[in-house]
Amino acid sequence: MSPLDPTDAARLRATPEGLPARVAVALANAAPEMEGARRRTVVAGGIPWATAEWGDPSAPPVLLVHGVTSNAEAFWRVGPAVAAARRHVVAVDLPGHGRTAHWQGRHRFAETAEDLTGFIRAAKLDRPDLAVLGHSWGAMIAAALPAADFRPARLILLDPPALPVAAMELMTHDPDERHYDDLAEAVAAIRSANPGWSDGDVNAKALGLTQFDPLAVLAVLVENGDWDGGLGALGDSLARDVPVWLIRGEFEQGGLI
């Protein structure tokens, strides 16, 4: 893989004005409560994986994998927008998160990738045209899919953290990034900490903070060693020739790479 030259990098920048009309409309009109999403539960490896889905199930599939302490609701706006581009979009709740729960102590990136591969096959998403987008922790898991013997048609890694374990451990002390028993309390805390967020983003994040397993999150953050942005997993021979897109989060906006 060769570095992009400035011309290529400029060509990859996108603005709402450059979106197809149907995608721009779906993005603008997404329902924060995910009213248009279909809900499904797929049992794989003894885990009842909960999903939110949009689009024609016969269309090329896109799997969305959330970050730590989050859930499928994080994609409340992305899901319907990608579906409007004629894709079947599936956002999944990972073990120990959202409506899936059932964390089984498998916190290593490679282990979760193996479990996610089982879900992909049980959900009949193991098609040669499947694209997988993972955000943060989800990106680390997605990067490990080829080594787990599943090679998607494309990997999209959205801000996979490249930070030492000491920096990841600091996140466990964030007074807002914790488990809440009360949704209203979580909403108030997230809205106060992020005044520029939309109501939909606040509500999605707050819901995730009421649904995760604290022991699972602690293990994910501090028992995976240094987070390398998925480079180690992508160095596996099974990842060779899998197209990979990296979407970097801006550091001043909370990006971790």
C-alpha positions in Angstrom: 0.0 0.0 0.0 1.6 3.3 -1.1 0.9 6.7 0.6 -1.7 8.9 -1.0 -0.3 11.9 -2.8 -2.0 15.3 -2.0 -4.2 15.0 -5.1 -5.6 11.7 -4.1 -6.2 12.9 -0.5 -8.1 15.9 -1.8 -10.3 13.7 -3.9 -11.2 11.6 -0.9 -12.6 14.5 1.0 -16.4 14.6 1.1 -19.1 17.2 1.9 -22.8 16.9 2.2 -23.1 18.7 -1.1 -21.3 15.9 -2.8 -23.7 13.1 -1.6 -26.3 11.6 -3.9 -29.6 13.3 -3.3 -31.3 10.2 -1.8 -28.4 9.7 0.6 -28.4 13.4 1.7 -32.1 13.2 2.3 -31.8 10.1 4.4 -28.9 11.6 6.4 -30.9 14.8 7.1 -34.1 12.9 8.0 -32.8 10.1 10.2 -35.0 9.4 13.2 -32.9 9.6 16.5 -35.1 6.9 18.0 -34.2 4.6 15.0 -37.9 4.2 14.3 -37.2 3.1 10.8 -34.8 0.3 11.8 -35.7 -3.3 11.8 -34.7 -5.3 14.9 -33.4 -8.8 14.8 -31.7 -11.3 17.1 -29.2 -13.8 15.7 -27.9 -16.6 18.0 -24.3 -17.5 17.4 -21.8 -19.1 19.8 -24.4 -19.0 22.6 -24.7 -15.2 22.3 -28.0 -13.6 21.2 -26.6 -10.8 19.0 -29.0 -7.9 18.7 -29.1 -5.9 15.5 -30.7 -2.8 13.9 -31.1 -3.1 10.1 -32.0 -0.8 7.2 -32.4 -1.4 3.5 -33.2 -4.3 1.2 -31.9 -7.6 2.7 -31.0 -8.8 -0.8 -28.7 -5.7 -1.4 -24.9 -5.8 -0.9 -24.4 -5.9 2.9 -22.6 -3.4 5.1 -21.9 -4.4 8.8 -21.4 -1.6 11.3 -19.5 -2.3 14.5 -19.6 0.2 17.4 -17.0 1.2 19.9 -16.6 0.5 23.6 -19.5 1.6 25.9 -21.6 2.2 22.8 -24.2 0.2 20.8 -25.9 0.0 17.4 -27.7 3.2 18.2 -24.4 5.0 17.5 -25.2 4.5 13.8 -28.7 6.0 14.0 -27.9 8.5 11.2 -25.2 6.5 9.3 -27.4 3.4 8.9 -30.3 4.8 6.9 -27.9 7.0 4.9 -25.8 4.0 3.8 -29.0 2.1 3.1 -30.1 4.9 0.8 -27.1 4.1 -1.3 -28.8 0.7 -2.0 -27.1 -1.3 0.7 -28.4 -3.7 3.3 -27.0 -2.2 6.5 -26.7 -4.2 9.8 -25.5 -2.5 13.0 -24.8 -5.0 15.7 -24.6 -4.8 19.5 -21.3 -6.5 20.6 -21.2 -8.8 23.6 -21.4 -6.9 26.9 -23.0 -4.0 25.2 -26.5 -2.8 24.1 -29.2 -5.4 23.9 -26.8 -8.3 23.3 -25.1 -8.4 26.7 -23.9 -12.0 27.4 -20.3 -11.1 27.7 -18.3 -14.3 28.1 -15.0 -13.0 29.2 -13.5 -12.9 25.7 -12.1 -9.4 25.6 -9.1 -9.8 23.3 -9.5 -8.2 19.8 -8.8 -11.5 18.2 -11.3 -13.3 20.4 -14.1 -10.8 19.7 -13.3 -11.0 16.0 -13.7 -14.8 16.1 -17.1 -14.3 17.9 -18.1 -11.7 15.4 -17.2 -14.0 12.5 -19.6 -16.5 14.0 -22.3 -13.9 14.0 -21.6 -12.9 10.4 -22.0 -16.5 9.3 -25.1 -17.1 11.4 -26.7 -13.9 10.1 -25.9 -15.0 6.5 -23.9 -11.9 5.9 -20.8 -13.9 4.8 -21.2 -12.8 1.2 -18.3 -12.0 -1.1 -19.5 -8.4 -1.3 -19.7 -7.7 2.5 -18.1 -4.5 3.7 -17.4 -4.0 7.4 -17.1 -0.7 9.1 -15.8 -0.6 12.7 -15.5 2.5 14.9 -12.8 2.7 17.6 -12.9 -0.6 19.5 -15.1 -1.9 16.6 -12.3 -0.9 14.2 -9.8 -2.9 16.1 -12.1 -5.9 16.0 -12.8 -5.4 12.3 -9.1 -5.3 11.5 -8.7 -8.7 13.2 -11.4 -10.4 11.0 -9.1 -11.7 8.3 -6.9 -13.3 10.9 -10.1 -14.9 12.3 -10.5 -16.5 8.9 -13.1 -14.0 7.5 -12.0 -11.7 4.7 -14.6 -9.0 4.0 -14.7 -7.4 0.5 -13.6 -4.2 2.2 -12.7 -3.0 5.7 -13.4 0.6 6.8 -11.6 1.5 10.0 -13.1 4.6 11.7 -10.6 6.1 14.2 -9.0 2.9 15.5 -7.1 4.1 18.6 -3.3 4.1 18.4 -2.5 4.7 22.0 -0.5 3.0 24.8 -2.4 1.0 27.4 -1.7 3.7 30.0 -3.7 6.1 27.9 -6.5 3.6 27.5 -6.5 3.1 31.3 -7.1 6.8 31.8 -10.4 6.5 30.1 -11.6 4.3 32.9 -11.5 7.4 35.1 -13.6 9.6 32.9 -16.4 10.8 35.2 -18.9 10.9 32.3 -17.8 7.7 30.4 -19.2 5.3 33.0 -22.2 3.1 33.5 -25.5 4.8 34.4 -28.5 3.2 35.9 -30.7 6.1 35.0 -31.1 7.2 31.3 -32.1 10.7 32.2 -29.0 11.2 34.3 -26.8 9.9 31.4 -28.5 12.2 28.9 -27.9 15.2 31.2 -24.2 14.3 31.7 -23.5 13.7 28.0 -25.4 16.9 26.9 -23.4 19.0 29.5 -20.1 17.5 28.4 -20.9 17.9 24.6 -23.0 21.0 24.1 -22.4 20.9 20.3 -23.9 17.4 19.9 -27.4 16.9 18.4 -30.1 15.4 20.5 -29.9 12.2 18.5 -26.1 11.8 19.2 -26.6 12.6 22.9 -29.5 10.1 23.3 -27.6 7.3 21.5 -24.5 7.8 23.6 -26.5 8.0 26.8 -28.4 4.8 26.0 -25.2 3.0 25.4 -23.9 4.1 28.8 -26.9 2.5 30.5 -26.4 -0.9 28.7 -22.8 -2.0 28.9 -21.2 -4.5 31.3 -18.6 -2.5 33.3 -16.3 -5.6 33.7 -16.4 -6.2 30.0 -15.4 -2.5 29.3 -12.6 -2.5 31.8 -11.2 -5.7 30.4 -11.4 -4.4 26.8 -9.6 -1.1 27.7 -6.8 -2.4 29.9 -6.2 -6.0 29.0 -5.5 -5.7 25.3 -2.1 -4.1 25.7 -1.2 -1.1 23.6 -3.7 -0.2 20.9 -1.9 -0.1 17.6 -4.7 1.1 15.3 -5.2 -2.4 14.1 -1.8 -2.5 12.3 -0.7 -5.7 14.0 -3.9 -7.6 12.9 -3.6 -6.2 9.4 -0.1 -7.5 9.2 -1.4 -11.0 9.3 -0.9 -12.9 6.0 -4.6 -13.6 5.8 -5.2 -9.8 5.6 -3.1 -9.5 2.5 -4.9 -7.8 -0.4 -8.0 -7.0 1.7 -8.9 -3.4 0.7 -8.7 -1.1 3.8 -10.0 2.4 4.2 -8.8 4.4 7.2 -11.0 7.3 8.4 -9.0 9.4 10.9 -10.8 11.2 13.7 -9.5 14.8 14.2 -7.5 14.9 17.4 -9.1 18.2 18.5 -12.5 16.5 18.1 -11.6 13.5 20.2 -9.9 11.4 17.6 -7.6 8.7 18.9 -5.2 8.0 16.0 
